[in-house]
Amino acid sequence: MSLRGTDIALLAWLATSHGQAVPAALGTPRAVSNAKGRLRAAGLLSVSADRPLRRRMIEFTTHGLPYVFPPVFDGEGLLGIPTAWSAPPLDEYMRGPNLVWARRSGPLRGLVLVPLHEEVAGIARQHRAFHRVMALVDAARLGDARARHLVPDLLARELGL
């Protein structure tokens, strides 16, 4: 059973939502249930509850994600929602080319990084903590040495560790 991008987005939601219902944009109840099963099998979600295992999440994001979900780019100079080092919290520590999730209503033009789930940008617009965690997830995917050094501590802070 292989993890999917949707699973990582769901994990980020569960880690940041403080018990709020999973947005319908992340999938049908059956799809969400299947994603939770894959996350449990991977050791990223508690077996007894829908509670992310945050330290494992940080370890996987930092060391596994770049290999399992390498970055995919889809155009440049397009409007979008900032991600990776173009978004908080990483934008305080490093700079690079503007990276965005394509979204016509976005505030920034940049190189489009395809998100792990097609609705990440929409959910991120409504949920600040989710946006911050998914931006760090994308920074880890990019494999930049400086980001790789900063992401674990910033992710721990965002996850309340």
C-alpha positions as CSV (number, residue, x, y, z in Angstrom):
1,M,0.0,0.0,0.0
2,S,1.7,3.2,-1.2
3,L,1.1,6.6,0.2
4,R,-0.6,9.2,-2.0
5,G,-0.3,13.0,-2.1
6,T,-3.9,13.2,-0.7
7,D,-2.7,11.3,2.3
8,I,0.0,13.9,3.1
9,A,-2.6,16.7,2.7
10,L,-5.0,14.8,5.0
11,L,-2.2,14.3,7.6
12,A,-1.4,18.0,7.5
13,W,-5.1,18.8,8.0
14,L,-5.4,16.4,10.9
15,A,-2.3,17.9,12.5
16,T,-3.5,21.5,12.2
17,S,-7.3,21.5,12.3
18,H,-7.8,21.0,16.1
19,G,-10.6,18.5,15.5
20,Q,-12.4,20.3,12.7
21,A,-14.2,18.1,10.2
22,V,-12.1,17.1,7.2
23,P,-13.0,19.4,4.2
24,A,-15.0,17.7,1.5
25,A,-12.4,19.0,-0.9
26,L,-9.9,16.4,0.5
27,G,-12.2,13.6,-0.7
28,T,-15.3,11.5,-0.1
29,P,-15.7,9.9,3.3
30,R,-14.6,6.6,1.8
31,A,-11.5,8.2,0.2
32,V,-10.6,9.9,3.6
33,S,-11.1,6.5,5.4
34,N,-8.8,4.8,2.9
35,A,-6.2,7.6,3.3
36,K,-6.3,7.2,7.1
37,G,-5.7,3.5,6.6
38,R,-2.6,4.1,4.5
39,L,-1.3,6.7,7.0
40,R,-1.8,4.2,9.9
41,A,0.0,1.5,7.8
42,A,2.9,3.9,7.3
43,G,3.1,4.7,11.0
44,L,2.1,8.3,10.6
45,L,-1.3,8.2,12.2
46,S,-2.3,6.7,15.6
47,V,-3.8,3.3,15.4
48,S,-6.5,4.1,18.0
49,A,-7.5,7.6,16.9
50,D,-7.2,10.1,14.1
51,R,-4.2,11.6,15.8
52,P,-1.1,12.3,13.7
53,L,2.2,11.1,15.1
54,R,3.9,14.4,14.8
55,R,7.5,13.5,15.4
56,R,7.2,10.7,12.8
57,M,5.5,13.2,10.5
58,I,8.5,15.6,10.8
59,E,10.9,12.7,10.2
60,F,9.1,11.5,7.1
61,T,8.6,15.0,5.7
62,T,12.3,15.8,6.1
63,H,13.8,12.5,5.0
64,G,11.2,10.6,3.0
65,L,9.0,13.1,1.2
66,P,11.7,14.3,-1.3
67,Y,12.0,10.7,-2.6
68,V,8.4,9.7,-2.5
69,F,6.9,12.9,-3.8
70,P,9.6,14.8,-5.8
71,P,8.6,18.3,-6.9
72,V,6.8,18.7,-10.2
73,F,6.7,22.1,-11.9
74,D,4.0,23.3,-14.3
75,G,4.7,26.7,-15.7
76,E,6.1,30.0,-14.5
77,G,5.0,33.6,-14.1
78,L,1.5,32.5,-13.1
79,L,-0.6,33.8,-10.2
80,G,-0.9,31.6,-7.2
81,I,-0.8,31.0,-3.5
82,P,2.8,31.2,-2.1
83,T,4.4,27.9,-1.0
84,A,7.8,26.6,0.2
85,W,10.2,29.6,0.9
86,S,7.8,32.1,-0.7
87,A,5.3,31.5,2.2
88,P,5.4,31.7,6.0
89,P,7.1,30.5,8.0
90,L,10.1,29.8,5.8
91,D,10.0,33.2,4.0
92,E,11.5,34.8,7.1
93,Y,14.6,32.7,6.8
94,M,15.4,32.2,3.1
95,R,14.7,33.6,-0.4
96,G,14.5,32.0,-3.8
97,P,12.5,32.2,-6.9
98,N,8.8,32.7,-6.1
99,L,7.0,29.4,-5.8
100,V,3.2,29.1,-6.0
101,W,0.3,26.7,-6.2
102,A,-1.6,27.9,-9.3
103,R,-4.6,29.9,-8.4
104,R,-6.0,32.9,-10.4
105,S,-7.0,34.7,-7.3
106,G,-3.5,34.3,-5.8
107,P,-1.4,37.3,-4.7
108,L,1.9,36.3,-6.2
109,R,3.4,35.4,-9.6
110,G,5.9,32.6,-9.7
111,L,7.0,29.2,-10.7
112,V,4.1,26.8,-10.3
113,L,4.8,23.8,-8.0
114,V,2.1,21.2,-8.4
115,P,0.6,20.6,-4.9
116,L,0.3,17.1,-3.5
117,H,-3.5,17.4,-3.7
118,E,-5.4,19.5,-6.2
119,E,-7.4,21.4,-3.5
120,V,-4.4,22.3,-1.3
121,A,-4.4,25.9,-2.5
122,G,-8.1,26.4,-1.9
123,I,-8.0,24.9,1.6
124,A,-4.9,26.9,2.4
125,R,-6.7,30.1,1.6
126,Q,-9.2,29.3,4.4
127,H,-6.9,27.7,6.9
128,R,-3.6,29.5,7.9
129,A,-2.1,26.7,9.9
130,F,-2.7,24.1,7.1
131,H,-1.1,26.5,4.6
132,R,2.0,27.0,6.8
133,V,2.5,23.2,7.2
134,M,1.9,22.4,3.5
135,A,4.4,25.1,2.5
136,L,7.0,23.4,4.7
137,V,6.1,20.1,3.2
138,D,6.7,21.6,-0.2
139,A,10.0,23.0,0.9
140,A,11.1,19.6,2.0
141,R,10.0,18.1,-1.4
142,L,12.3,20.6,-3.1
143,G,15.4,19.1,-1.5
144,D,17.2,22.5,-1.0
145,A,20.0,22.1,1.5
146,R,19.1,25.2,3.5
147,A,15.4,24.3,3.6
148,R,16.3,20.7,4.6
149,H,18.1,22.2,7.6
150,L,15.3,24.6,8.6
151,V,12.2,22.5,7.9
152,P,12.4,20.1,10.9
153,D,12.5,22.9,13.5
154,L,9.9,25.0,11.8
155,L,7.6,22.1,11.4
156,A,8.0,21.1,15.0
157,R,7.0,24.7,16.0
158,E,4.0,24.7,13.7
159,L,2.9,21.3,15.1
160,G,3.2,22.5,18.7
161,L,6.2,20.3,19.7
